[in-house]
Amino acid sequence: MDITDWRVKIDEIDRQIVALISERAAAAKEIGKLKRSTSLPVYEPNRERVIFENVRAANKGPLPDIELTHIYERIIDVMRALQKNELASQEKPTDGNQ
Amino acid sequence: MDITDWRVKIDEIDRQIVALISERAAAAKEIGKLKRSTSLPVYEPNRERVIFENVRAANKGPLPDIELTHIYERIIDVMRALQKNELASQEKPTDGNQ
């Protein structure tokens, strides 16, 4: 395979990754809704530890765990922001003094 | 579905994402090898633009494009480092003065 062939393959992989990240984001939004009804915090360090353990356990290379962790730190940051927005959008409007 | 159910689903999605990121990394390594034989640089801004366009075109939500772009910036950083290592590992050893 030449560089162009590999890039076609990468573009296809990227579309699959985007679909999975979107599916993951939709699930995170649902959890955001449930967190509001159960008053759970958005930031849960124990859950994040489980996510990183799961990711490392699934890693068969060629990326070292640390590099995969760097990618997942960004994914989790984005998902946490999404949950915060989800919670904020469900807040009752206030006059700003409550 | 309760929070536990959604988390089981997310863990499964994460394992699929890890498998695809690994596949992408293996392809990036192959490109790194080909870049060495063709003397192409690791950093190619035009190619990175194409990757971001492909990612945005594939995005059907719920994440805004900008958030997906943040994730992909990290993915591309990691892949670029991998290619650099691939190239470095193929360099002929020198005495440090060449």
N, CA and C atoms of all chains as a GROMACS GRO file, in nm:
protein
  588
    1MET      N    1   0.084  -0.121   0.000
    1MET     CA    2   0.000   0.000   0.000
    1MET      C    3   0.087   0.125   0.000
    2ASP      N    4   0.049   0.227  -0.079
    2ASP     CA    5   0.124   0.352  -0.074
    2ASP      C    6   0.057   0.449   0.024
    3ILE      N    7   0.115   0.569   0.036
    3ILE     CA    8   0.064   0.665   0.136
    3ILE      C    9  -0.083   0.698   0.110
    4THR      N   10  -0.120   0.714  -0.015
    4THR     CA   11  -0.260   0.746  -0.047
    4THR      C   12  -0.354   0.636   0.000
    5ASP      N   13  -0.316   0.511  -0.022
    5ASP     CA   14  -0.400   0.398   0.022
    5ASP      C   15  -0.417   0.401   0.175
    6TRP      N   16  -0.306   0.423   0.246
    6TRP     CA   17  -0.314   0.427   0.392
    6TRP      C   18  -0.402   0.542   0.439
    7ARG      N   19  -0.398   0.653   0.365
    7ARG     CA   20  -0.480   0.768   0.406
    7ARG      C   21  -0.629   0.744   0.382
    8VAL      N   22  -0.660   0.674   0.277
    8VAL     CA   23  -0.800   0.636   0.253
    8VAL      C   24  -0.848   0.550   0.370
    9LYS      N   25  -0.762   0.459   0.412
    9LYS     CA   26  -0.795   0.371   0.524
    9LYS      C   27  -0.813   0.452   0.654
   10ILE      N   28  -0.721   0.547   0.677
   10ILE     CA   29  -0.730   0.631   0.797
   10ILE      C   30  -0.859   0.714   0.796
   11ASP      N   31  -0.894   0.769   0.680
   11ASP     CA   32  -1.017   0.850   0.673
   11ASP      C   33  -1.140   0.766   0.708
   12GLU      N   34  -1.140   0.642   0.663
   12GLU     CA   35  -1.252   0.552   0.694
   12GLU      C   36  -1.253   0.520   0.845
   13ILE      N   37  -1.136   0.493   0.901
   13ILE     CA   38  -1.126   0.468   1.046
   13ILE      C   39  -1.176   0.591   1.123
   14ASP      N   40  -1.136   0.710   1.076
   14ASP     CA   41  -1.178   0.832   1.147
   14ASP      C   42  -1.330   0.847   1.148
   15ARG      N   43  -1.394   0.811   1.037
   15ARG     CA   44  -1.541   0.821   1.035
   15ARG      C   45  -1.603   0.725   1.136
   16GLN      N   46  -1.541   0.609   1.152
   16GLN     CA   47  -1.592   0.513   1.252
   16GLN      C   48  -1.566   0.565   1.394
   17ILE      N   49  -1.449   0.625   1.415
   17ILE     CA   50  -1.418   0.681   1.547
   17ILE      C   51  -1.517   0.794   1.581
   18VAL      N   52  -1.544   0.880   1.483
   18VAL     CA   53  -1.640   0.990   1.505
   18VAL      C   54  -1.777   0.934   1.544
   19ALA      N   55  -1.821   0.830   1.475
   19ALA     CA   56  -1.952   0.770   1.506
   19ALA      C   57  -1.954   0.717   1.649
   20LEU      N   58  -1.844   0.654   1.692
   20LEU     CA   59  -1.839   0.598   1.828
   20LEU      C   60  -1.828   0.708   1.933
   21ILE      N   61  -1.750   0.812   1.904
   21ILE     CA   62  -1.741   0.924   2.001
   21ILE      C   63  -1.879   0.989   2.014
   22SER      N   64  -1.953   0.998   1.904
   22SER     CA   65  -2.087   1.058   1.909
   22SER      C   66  -2.181   0.971   1.992
   23GLU      N   67  -2.168   0.841   1.974
   23GLU     CA   68  -2.251   0.747   2.051
   23GLU      C   69  -2.217   0.759   2.201
   24ARG      N   70  -2.088   0.772   2.228
   24ARG     CA   71  -2.042   0.787   2.366
   24ARG      C   72  -2.095   0.918   2.426
   25ALA      N   73  -2.095   1.024   2.344
   25ALA     CA   74  -2.144   1.154   2.391
   25ALA      C   75  -2.294   1.149   2.420
   26ALA      N   76  -2.368   1.079   2.336
   26ALA     CA   77  -2.513   1.065   2.359
   26ALA      C   78  -2.538   0.992   2.492
   27ALA      N   79  -2.458   0.890   2.519
   27ALA     CA   80  -2.471   0.816   2.645
   27ALA      C   81  -2.433   0.905   2.764
   28ALA      N   82  -2.328   0.986   2.746
   28ALA     CA   83  -2.285   1.077   2.854
   28ALA      C   84  -2.395   1.180   2.883
   29LYS      N   85  -2.464   1.224   2.778
   29LYS     CA   86  -2.576   1.318   2.798
   29LYS      C   87  -2.687   1.254   2.881
   30GLU      N   88  -2.717   1.128   2.849
   30GLU     CA   89  -2.821   1.057   2.926
   30GLU      C   90  -2.780   1.044   3.072
   31ILE      N   91  -2.652   1.014   3.094
   31ILE     CA   92  -2.603   1.007   3.233
   31ILE      C   93  -2.615   1.144   3.300
   32GLY      N   94  -2.588   1.250   3.224
   32GLY     CA   95  -2.601   1.386   3.277
   32GLY      C   96  -2.743   1.411   3.329
   33LYS      N   97  -2.841   1.366   3.251
   33LYS     CA   98  -2.982   1.382   3.292
   33LYS      C   99  -3.009   1.304   3.421
   34LEU      N  100  -2.958   1.180   3.425
   34LEU     CA  101  -2.981   1.096   3.544
   34LEU      C  102  -2.908   1.152   3.666
   35LYS      N  103  -2.791   1.212   3.642
   35LYS     CA  104  -2.717   1.271   3.755
   35LYS      C  105  -2.797   1.384   3.817
   36ARG      N  106  -2.866   1.459   3.732
   36ARG     CA  107  -2.946   1.569   3.786
   36ARG      C  108  -3.057   1.515   3.875
   37SER      N  109  -3.124   1.410   3.828
   37SER     CA  110  -3.238   1.359   3.906
   37SER      C  111  -3.192   1.289   4.034
   38THR      N  112  -3.064   1.244   4.034
   38THR     CA  113  -3.016   1.175   4.155
   38THR      C  114  -2.917   1.261   4.233
   39SER      N  115  -2.898   1.386   4.186
   39SER     CA  116  -2.806   1.482   4.252
   39SER      C  117  -2.663   1.431   4.262
   40LEU      N  118  -2.622   1.350   4.168
   40LEU     CA  119  -2.480   1.306   4.164
   40LEU      C  120  -2.396   1.416   4.099
   41PRO      N  121  -2.269   1.430   4.142
   41PRO     CA  122  -2.184   1.534   4.080
   41PRO      C  123  -2.139   1.493   3.940
   42VAL      N  124  -2.110   1.592   3.854
   42VAL     CA  125  -2.058   1.563   3.720
   42VAL      C  126  -1.919   1.498   3.731
   43TYR      N  127  -1.836   1.553   3.820
   43TYR     CA  128  -1.700   1.502   3.832
   43TYR      C  129  -1.696   1.390   3.936
   44GLU      N  130  -1.665   1.272   3.889
   44GLU     CA  131  -1.657   1.155   3.979
   44GLU      C  132  -1.522   1.088   3.955
   45PRO      N  133  -1.423   1.120   4.037
   45PRO     CA  134  -1.287   1.066   4.014
   45PRO      C  135  -1.282   0.914   4.010
   46ASN      N  136  -1.362   0.846   4.091
   46ASN     CA  137  -1.359   0.699   4.089
   46ASN      C  138  -1.404   0.644   3.955
   47ARG      N  139  -1.507   0.703   3.900
   47ARG     CA  140  -1.556   0.657   3.769
   47ARG      C  141  -1.450   0.684   3.662
   48GLU      N  142  -1.383   0.797   3.671
   48GLU     CA  143  -1.281   0.828   3.570
   48GLU      C  144  -1.164   0.729   3.579
   49ARG      N  145  -1.133   0.686   3.701
   49ARG     CA  146  -1.028   0.587   3.718
   49ARG      C  147  -1.067   0.456   3.648
   50VAL      N  148  -1.193   0.417   3.663
   50VAL     CA  149  -1.242   0.295   3.599
   50VAL      C  150  -1.232   0.307   3.446
   51ILE      N  151  -1.264   0.425   3.394
   51ILE     CA  152  -1.256   0.446   3.248
   51ILE      C  153  -1.112   0.427   3.201
   52PHE      N  154  -1.017   0.488   3.270
   52PHE     CA  155  -0.876   0.476   3.229
   52PHE      C  156  -0.828   0.331   3.241
   53GLU      N  157  -0.872   0.261   3.344
   53GLU     CA  158  -0.832   0.120   3.359
   53GLU      C  159  -0.886   0.037   3.243
   54ASN      N  160  -1.011   0.063   3.207
   54ASN     CA  161  -1.075  -0.009   3.097
   54ASN      C  162  -1.000   0.016   2.966
   55VAL      N  163  -0.963   0.142   2.944
   55VAL     CA  164  -0.892   0.180   2.821
   55VAL      C  165  -0.755   0.112   2.816
   56ARG      N  166  -0.683   0.116   2.926
   56ARG     CA  167  -0.550   0.054   2.928
   56ARG      C  168  -0.559  -0.098   2.909
   57ALA      N  169  -0.661  -0.158   2.970
   57ALA     CA  170  -0.677  -0.304   2.958
   57ALA      C  171  -0.708  -0.343   2.813
   58ALA      N  172  -0.775  -0.254   2.741
   58ALA     CA  173  -0.814  -0.284   2.602
   58ALA      C  174  -0.700  -0.257   2.504
   59ASN      N  175  -0.596  -0.189   2.551
   59ASN     CA  176  -0.488  -0.147   2.461
   59ASN      C  177  -0.394  -0.262   2.423
   60LYS      N  178  -0.392  -0.295   2.296
   60LYS     CA  179  -0.300  -0.400   2.247
   60LYS      C  180  -0.186  -0.339   2.166
   61GLY      N  181  -0.168  -0.206   2.172
   61GLY     CA  182  -0.064  -0.137   2.096
   61GLY      C  183  -0.112  -0.101   1.957
   62PRO      N  184  -0.031  -0.032   1.878
   62PRO     CA  185   0.109   0.001   1.902
   62PRO      C  186   0.131   0.125   1.990
   63LEU      N  187   0.025   0.195   2.028
   63LEU     CA  188   0.046   0.313   2.113
   63LEU      C  189   0.077   0.270   2.255
   64PRO      N  190   0.173   0.337   2.319
   64PRO     CA  191   0.195   0.312   2.462
   64PRO      C  192   0.071   0.359   2.540
   65ASP      N  193   0.047   0.296   2.656
   65ASP     CA  194  -0.067   0.335   2.740
   65ASP      C  195  -0.072   0.485   2.766
   66ILE      N  196   0.046   0.545   2.788
   66ILE     CA  197   0.049   0.686   2.825
   66ILE      C  198  -0.007   0.774   2.714
   67GLU      N  199   0.018   0.737   2.589
   67GLU     CA  200  -0.031   0.817   2.476
   67GLU      C  201  -0.183   0.801   2.462
   68LEU      N  202  -0.229   0.679   2.482
   68LEU     CA  203  -0.373   0.654   2.476
   68LEU      C  204  -0.443   0.729   2.590
   69THR      N  205  -0.377   0.732   2.705
   69THR     CA  206  -0.431   0.807   2.818
   69THR      C  207  -0.442   0.955   2.785
   70HIS      N  208  -0.342   1.009   2.714
   70HIS     CA  209  -0.348   1.150   2.674
   70HIS      C  210  -0.471   1.178   2.588
   71ILE      N  211  -0.499   1.086   2.496
   71ILE     CA  212  -0.617   1.103   2.410
   71ILE      C  213  -0.743   1.096   2.496
   72TYR      N  214  -0.746   1.000   2.588
   72TYR     CA  215  -0.867   0.983   2.670
   72TYR      C  216  -0.889   1.097   2.769
   73GLU      N  217  -0.781   1.158   2.814
   73GLU     CA  218  -0.798   1.276   2.900
   73GLU      C  219  -0.879   1.383   2.826
   74ARG      N  220  -0.847   1.400   2.698
   74ARG     CA  221  -0.919   1.500   2.618
   74ARG      C  222  -1.064   1.457   2.596
   75ILE      N  223  -1.085   1.329   2.566
   75ILE     CA  224  -1.222   1.279   2.546
   75ILE      C  225  -1.306   1.303   2.672
   76ILE      N  226  -1.248   1.273   2.787
   76ILE     CA  227  -1.322   1.287   2.913
   76ILE      C  228  -1.348   1.435   2.944
   77ASP      N  229  -1.251   1.522   2.916
   77ASP     CA  230  -1.274   1.666   2.934
   77ASP      C  231  -1.396   1.712   2.854
   78VAL      N  232  -1.400   1.668   2.729
   78VAL     CA  233  -1.509   1.710   2.640
   78VAL      C  234  -1.643   1.654   2.690
   79MET      N  235  -1.642   1.531   2.736
   79MET     CA  236  -1.766   1.468   2.784
   79MET      C  237  -1.814   1.536   2.913
   80ARG      N  238  -1.720   1.574   2.998
   80ARG     CA  239  -1.757   1.640   3.123
   80ARG      C  240  -1.823   1.775   3.094
   81ALA      N  241  -1.766   1.847   2.995
   81ALA     CA  242  -1.824   1.976   2.956
   81ALA      C  243  -1.966   1.956   2.901
   82LEU      N  244  -1.984   1.849   2.826
   82LEU     CA  245  -2.116   1.818   2.770
   82LEU      C  246  -2.218   1.792   2.881
   83GLN      N  247  -2.176   1.716   2.983
   83GLN     CA  248  -2.267   1.688   3.095
   83GLN      C  249  -2.299   1.816   3.173
   84LYS      N  250  -2.199   1.900   3.189
   84LYS     CA  251  -2.224   2.027   3.259
   84LYS      C  252  -2.327   2.111   3.183
   85ASN      N  253  -2.312   2.116   3.051
   85ASN     CA  254  -2.409   2.190   2.969
   85ASN      C  255  -2.547   2.128   2.981
   86GLU      N  256  -2.551   1.995   2.982
   86GLU     CA  257  -2.677   1.924   2.993
   86GLU      C  258  -2.746   1.961   3.126
   87LEU      N  259  -2.668   1.963   3.233
   87LEU     CA  260  -2.724   1.999   3.364
   87LEU      C  261  -2.768   2.145   3.364
   88ALA      N  262  -2.684   2.233   3.307
   88ALA     CA  263  -2.716   2.376   3.307
   88ALA      C  264  -2.844   2.404   3.230
   89SER      N  265  -2.863   2.330   3.119
   89SER     CA  266  -2.981   2.356   3.035
   89SER      C  267  -3.109   2.310   3.104
   90GLN      N  268  -3.093   2.226   3.206
   90GLN     CA  269  -3.211   2.178   3.278
   90GLN      C  270  -3.242   2.259   3.402
   91GLU      N  271  -3.150   2.351   3.438
   91GLU     CA  272  -3.171   2.434   3.557
   91GLU      C  273  -3.293   2.523   3.534
   92LYS      N  274  -3.367   2.546   3.643
   92LYS     CA  275  -3.476   2.642   3.634
   92LYS      C  276  -3.416   2.781   3.619
   93PRO      N  277  -3.475   2.866   3.533
   93PRO     CA  278  -3.425   3.003   3.523
   93PRO      C  279  -3.442   3.076   3.656
   94THR      N  280  -3.342   3.155   3.694
   94THR     CA  281  -3.353   3.231   3.820
   94THR      C  282  -3.331   3.378   3.788
   95ASP      N  283  -3.350   3.463   3.887
   95ASP     CA  284  -3.328   3.607   3.864
   95ASP      C  285  -3.180   3.642   3.886
   96GLY      N  286  -3.099   3.541   3.909
   96GLY     CA  287  -2.956   3.566   3.923
   96GLY      C  288  -2.915   3.590   4.066
   97ASN      N  289  -3.011   3.601   4.158
   97ASN     CA  290  -2.976   3.626   4.297
   97ASN      C  291  -3.003   3.505   4.386
   98GLN      N  292  -3.040   3.395   4.324
   98GLN     CA  293  -3.075   3.280   4.408
   98GLN      C  294  -2.964   3.178   4.414
   99MET      N  295  -3.295   0.285   3.107
   99MET     CA  296  -3.160   0.248   3.150
   99MET      C  297  -3.115   0.336   3.267
  100ASP      N  298  -3.051   0.276   3.366
  100ASP     CA  299  -2.997   0.357   3.476
  100ASP      C  300  -2.849   0.389   3.449
  101ILE      N  301  -2.787   0.462   3.542
  101ILE     CA  302  -2.649   0.507   3.519
  101ILE      C  303  -2.555   0.388   3.497
  102THR      N  304  -2.574   0.281   3.576
  102THR     CA  305  -2.488   0.163   3.561
  102THR      C  306  -2.499   0.104   3.420
  103ASP      N  307  -2.621   0.095   3.369
  103ASP     CA  308  -2.641   0.041   3.233
  103ASP      C  309  -2.568   0.128   3.129
  104TRP      N  310  -2.583   0.260   3.142
  104TRP     CA  311  -2.517   0.350   3.047
  104TRP      C  312  -2.365   0.335   3.055
  105ARG      N  313  -2.316   0.312   3.177
  105ARG     CA  314  -2.170   0.299   3.192
  105ARG      C  315  -2.117   0.170   3.132
  106VAL      N  316  -2.195   0.064   3.142
  106VAL     CA  317  -2.158  -0.062   3.076
  106VAL      C  318  -2.147  -0.037   2.926
  107LYS      N  319  -2.245   0.038   2.875
  107LYS     CA  320  -2.245   0.069   2.731
  107LYS      C  321  -2.123   0.154   2.694
  108ILE      N  322  -2.093   0.256   2.776
  108ILE     CA  323  -1.977   0.342   2.749
  108ILE      C  324  -1.847   0.261   2.752
  109ASP      N  325  -1.835   0.170   2.849
  109ASP     CA  326  -1.712   0.089   2.857
  109ASP      C  327  -1.694   0.005   2.730
  110GLU      N  328  -1.804  -0.046   2.678
  110GLU     CA  329  -1.798  -0.124   2.555
  110GLU      C  330  -1.759  -0.034   2.437
  111ILE      N  331  -1.820   0.084   2.430
  111ILE     CA  332  -1.785   0.180   2.324
  111ILE      C  333  -1.636   0.216   2.333
  112ASP      N  334  -1.588   0.236   2.456
  112ASP     CA  335  -1.446   0.273   2.474
  112ASP      C  336  -1.353   0.164   2.421
  113ARG      N  337  -1.390   0.039   2.444
  113ARG     CA  338  -1.304  -0.070   2.393
  113ARG      C  339  -1.301  -0.067   2.240
  114GLN      N  340  -1.414  -0.034   2.179
  114GLN     CA  341  -1.417  -0.023   2.032
  114GLN      C  342  -1.335   0.097   1.985
  115ILE      N  343  -1.344   0.209   2.058
  115ILE     CA  344  -1.267   0.328   2.021
  115ILE      C  345  -1.117   0.297   2.032
  116VAL      N  346  -1.078   0.230   2.139
  116VAL     CA  347  -0.936   0.195   2.158
  116VAL      C  348  -0.888   0.108   2.041
  117ALA      N  349  -0.970   0.011   2.000
  117ALA     CA  350  -0.930  -0.077   1.888
  117ALA      C  351  -0.911   0.006   1.761
  118LEU      N  352  -0.999   0.102   1.737
  118LEU     CA  353  -0.988   0.184   1.615
  118LEU      C  354  -0.869   0.280   1.622
  119ILE      N  355  -0.846   0.339   1.740
  119ILE     CA  356  -0.730   0.428   1.754
  119ILE      C  357  -0.602   0.348   1.732
  120SER      N  358  -0.599   0.224   1.780
  120SER     CA  359  -0.482   0.138   1.760
  120SER      C  360  -0.461   0.107   1.612
  121GLU      N  361  -0.572   0.080   1.544
  121GLU     CA  362  -0.565   0.050   1.400
  121GLU      C  363  -0.514   0.174   1.325
  122ARG      N  364  -0.564   0.291   1.369
  122ARG     CA  365  -0.521   0.417   1.308
  122ARG      C  366  -0.371   0.440   1.333
  123ALA      N  367  -0.326   0.407   1.454
  123ALA     CA  368  -0.185   0.426   1.488
  123ALA      C  369  -0.096   0.333   1.405
  124ALA      N  370  -0.142   0.210   1.383
  124ALA     CA  371  -0.065   0.116   1.301
  124ALA      C  372  -0.052   0.170   1.159
  125ALA      N  373  -0.161   0.228   1.106
  125ALA     CA  374  -0.157   0.287   0.972
  125ALA      C  375  -0.062   0.408   0.969
  126ALA      N  376  -0.067   0.489   1.075
  126ALA     CA  377   0.021   0.607   1.081
  126ALA      C  378   0.168   0.565   1.086
  127LYS      N  379   0.196   0.453   1.152
  127LYS     CA  380   0.334   0.401   1.155
  127LYS      C  381   0.379   0.360   1.016
  128GLU      N  382   0.290   0.294   0.943
  128GLU     CA  383   0.325   0.254   0.806
  128GLU      C  384   0.353   0.377   0.721
  129ILE      N  385   0.271   0.481   0.738
  129ILE     CA  386   0.294   0.605   0.663
  129ILE      C  387   0.428   0.665   0.704
  130GLY      N  388   0.462   0.656   0.834
  130GLY     CA  389   0.591   0.705   0.881
  130GLY      C  390   0.706   0.638   0.807
  131LYS      N  391   0.694   0.507   0.789
  131LYS     CA  392   0.799   0.433   0.716
  131LYS      C  393   0.809   0.482   0.570
  132LEU      N  394   0.690   0.499   0.509
  132LEU     CA  395   0.688   0.543   0.369
  132LEU      C  396   0.740   0.686   0.355
  133LYS      N  397   0.713   0.769   0.456
  133LYS     CA  398   0.762   0.907   0.452
  133LYS      C  399   0.914   0.910   0.453
  134ARG      N  400   0.971   0.817   0.527
  134ARG     CA  401   1.118   0.812   0.531
  134ARG      C  402   1.173   0.778   0.394
  135SER      N  403   1.113   0.680   0.328
  135SER     CA  404   1.168   0.638   0.200
  135SER      C  405   1.142   0.743   0.091
  136THR      N  406   1.043   0.828   0.111
  136THR     CA  407   1.014   0.930   0.009
  136THR      C  408   1.057   1.069   0.057
  137SER      N  409   1.119   1.076   0.174
  137SER     CA  410   1.168   1.203   0.231
  137SER      C  411   1.057   1.307   0.251
  138LEU      N  412   0.935   1.262   0.276
  138LEU     CA  413   0.825   1.355   0.308
  138LEU      C  414   0.834   1.395   0.455
  139PRO      N  415   0.795   1.520   0.487
  139PRO     CA  416   0.802   1.560   0.628
  139PRO      C  417   0.690   1.496   0.710
  140VAL      N  418   0.712   1.481   0.842
  140VAL     CA  419   0.609   1.426   0.932
  140VAL      C  420   0.491   1.523   0.940
  141TYR      N  421   0.524   1.653   0.950
  141TYR     CA  422   0.417   1.752   0.964
  141TYR      C  423   0.373   1.802   0.828
  142GLU      N  424   0.250   1.771   0.791
  142GLU     CA  425   0.196   1.815   0.663
  142GLU      C  426   0.064   1.887   0.687
  143PRO      N  427   0.067   2.020   0.696
  143PRO     CA  428  -0.054   2.095   0.732
  143PRO      C  429  -0.172   2.068   0.639
  144ASN      N  430  -0.146   2.049   0.510
  144ASN     CA  431  -0.258   2.024   0.418
  144ASN      C  432  -0.328   1.893   0.449
  145ARG      N  433  -0.250   1.792   0.480
  145ARG     CA  434  -0.310   1.662   0.516
  145ARG      C  435  -0.391   1.676   0.645
  146GLU      N  436  -0.340   1.752   0.740
  146GLU     CA  437  -0.414   1.768   0.867
  146GLU      C  438  -0.546   1.842   0.843
  147ARG      N  439  -0.544   1.936   0.750
  147ARG     CA  440  -0.668   2.006   0.717
  147ARG      C  441  -0.772   1.908   0.662
  148VAL      N  442  -0.727   1.818   0.576
  148VAL     CA  443  -0.817   1.718   0.518
  148VAL      C  444  -0.876   1.629   0.628
  149ILE      N  445  -0.792   1.591   0.725
  149ILE     CA  446  -0.840   1.506   0.836
  149ILE      C  447  -0.951   1.578   0.913
  150PHE      N  448  -0.928   1.705   0.946
  150PHE     CA  449  -1.030   1.781   1.022
  150PHE      C  450  -1.158   1.796   0.940
  151GLU      N  451  -1.146   1.819   0.810
  151GLU     CA  452  -1.266   1.832   0.726
  151GLU      C  453  -1.345   1.702   0.724
  152ASN      N  454  -1.272   1.591   0.713
  152ASN     CA  455  -1.336   1.459   0.711
  152ASN      C  456  -1.411   1.434   0.843
  153VAL      N  457  -1.345   1.471   0.954
  153VAL     CA  458  -1.404   1.451   1.086
  153VAL      C  459  -1.531   1.535   1.101
  154ARG      N  460  -1.523   1.661   1.062
  154ARG     CA  461  -1.640   1.749   1.075
  154ARG      C  462  -1.754   1.702   0.985
  155ALA      N  463  -1.720   1.656   0.864
  155ALA     CA  464  -1.824   1.610   0.771
  155ALA      C  465  -1.894   1.485   0.826
  156ALA      N  466  -1.821   1.405   0.903
  156ALA     CA  467  -1.879   1.280   0.957
  156ALA      C  468  -1.959   1.306   1.084
  157ASN      N  469  -1.948   1.426   1.140
  157ASN     CA  470  -2.011   1.456   1.270
  157ASN      C  471  -2.162   1.480   1.258
  158LYS      N  472  -2.240   1.393   1.320
  158LYS     CA  473  -2.386   1.409   1.320
  158LYS      C  474  -2.435   1.451   1.459
  159GLY      N  475  -2.343   1.495   1.547
  159GLY     CA  476  -2.381   1.535   1.683
  159GLY      C  477  -2.384   1.416   1.776
  160PRO      N  478  -2.409   1.436   1.906
  160PRO     CA  479  -2.448   1.562   1.970
  160PRO      C  480  -2.333   1.657   2.000
  161LEU      N  481  -2.208   1.616   1.977
  161LEU     CA  482  -2.098   1.708   2.008
  161LEU      C  483  -2.089   1.816   1.901
  162PRO      N  484  -2.065   1.941   1.944
  162PRO     CA  485  -2.037   2.045   1.844
  162PRO      C  486  -1.905   2.014   1.774
  163ASP      N  487  -1.891   2.059   1.649
  163ASP     CA  488  -1.767   2.036   1.573
  163ASP      C  489  -1.644   2.077   1.652
  164ILE      N  490  -1.655   2.189   1.724
  164ILE     CA  491  -1.536   2.241   1.793
  164ILE      C  492  -1.485   2.143   1.899
  165GLU      N  493  -1.578   2.074   1.965
  165GLU     CA  494  -1.538   1.979   2.070
  165GLU      C  495  -1.474   1.855   2.007
  166LEU      N  496  -1.531   1.812   1.897
  166LEU     CA  497  -1.474   1.697   1.826
  166LEU      C  498  -1.334   1.734   1.773
  167THR      N  499  -1.321   1.856   1.728
  167THR     CA  500  -1.191   1.904   1.681
  167THR      C  501  -1.089   1.902   1.795
  168HIS      N  502  -1.132   1.941   1.916
  168HIS     CA  503  -1.040   1.935   2.031
  168HIS      C  504  -0.988   1.793   2.053
  169ILE      N  505  -1.079   1.696   2.045
  169ILE     CA  506  -1.037   1.556   2.061
  169ILE      C  507  -0.939   1.518   1.950
  170TYR      N  508  -0.971   1.558   1.828
  170TYR     CA  509  -0.886   1.518   1.716
  170TYR      C  510  -0.749   1.587   1.716
  171GLU      N  511  -0.744   1.708   1.771
  171GLU     CA  512  -0.613   1.773   1.785
  171GLU      C  513  -0.521   1.685   1.869
  172ARG      N  514  -0.576   1.628   1.975
  172ARG     CA  515  -0.497   1.541   2.062
  172ARG      C  516  -0.459   1.412   1.990
  173ILE      N  517  -0.554   1.354   1.918
  173ILE     CA  518  -0.526   1.230   1.844
  173ILE      C  519  -0.412   1.255   1.744
  174ILE      N  520  -0.419   1.367   1.674
  174ILE     CA  521  -0.317   1.397   1.572
  174ILE      C  522  -0.182   1.424   1.636
  175ASP      N  523  -0.182   1.493   1.750
  175ASP     CA  524  -0.055   1.514   1.824
  175ASP      C  525   0.012   1.381   1.855
  176VAL      N  526  -0.068   1.288   1.906
  176VAL     CA  527  -0.014   1.158   1.945
  176VAL      C  528   0.038   1.082   1.823
  177MET      N  529  -0.036   1.089   1.713
  177MET     CA  530   0.005   1.016   1.592
  177MET      C  531   0.133   1.077   1.532
  178ARG      N  532   0.144   1.209   1.542
  178ARG     CA  533   0.263   1.276   1.489
  178ARG      C  534   0.386   1.233   1.570
  179ALA      N  535   0.369   1.224   1.701
  179ALA     CA  536   0.480   1.179   1.787
  179ALA      C  537   0.520   1.036   1.751
  180LEU      N  538   0.419   0.954   1.723
  180LEU     CA  539   0.445   0.814   1.686
  180LEU      C  540   0.526   0.807   1.556
  181GLN      N  541   0.489   0.890   1.457
  181GLN     CA  542   0.563   0.891   1.330
  181GLN      C  543   0.706   0.940   1.351
  182LYS      N  544   0.721   1.040   1.436
  182LYS     CA  545   0.856   1.091   1.463
  182LYS      C  546   0.943   0.982   1.525
  183ASN      N  547   0.885   0.907   1.619
  183ASN     CA  548   0.959   0.795   1.680
  183ASN      C  549   0.992   0.689   1.577
  184GLU      N  550   0.898   0.664   1.488
  184GLU     CA  551   0.918   0.564   1.382
  184GLU      C  552   1.035   0.606   1.295
  185LEU      N  553   1.038   0.734   1.258
  185LEU     CA  554   1.148   0.784   1.176
  185LEU      C  555   1.280   0.778   1.253
  186ALA      N  556   1.276   0.820   1.380
  186ALA     CA  557   1.399   0.823   1.461
  186ALA      C  558   1.458   0.683   1.476
  187SER      N  559   1.369   0.584   1.491
  187SER     CA  560   1.418   0.448   1.513
  187SER      C  561   1.481   0.390   1.386
  188GLN      N  562   1.451   0.454   1.271
  188GLN     CA  563   1.507   0.405   1.146
  188GLN      C  564   1.634   0.479   1.105
  189GLU      N  565   1.664   0.590   1.179
  189GLU     CA  566   1.785   0.666   1.146
  189GLU      C  567   1.908   0.578   1.166
  190LYS      N  568   2.006   0.601   1.081
  190LYS     CA  569   2.133   0.531   1.104
  190LYS      C  570   2.200   0.592   1.226
  191PRO      N  571   2.263   0.509   1.309
  191PRO     CA  572   2.334   0.567   1.424
  191PRO      C  573   2.449   0.655   1.373
  192THR      N  574   2.469   0.770   1.439
  192THR     CA  575   2.580   0.857   1.401
  192THR      C  576   2.666   0.881   1.524
  193ASP      N  577   2.779   0.947   1.505
  193ASP     CA  578   2.863   0.975   1.620
  193ASP      C  579   2.822   1.106   1.686
  194GLY      N  580   2.713   1.163   1.641
  194GLY     CA  581   2.661   1.284   1.704
  194GLY      C  582   2.716   1.411   1.641
  195ASN      N  583   2.812   1.396   1.550
  195ASN     CA  584   2.870   1.515   1.487
  195ASN      C  585   2.830   1.528   1.341
  196GLN      N  586   2.740   1.440   1.296
  196GLN     CA  587   2.708   1.445   1.152
  196GLN      C  588   2.573   1.510   1.126
   0.00000   0.00000   0.00000
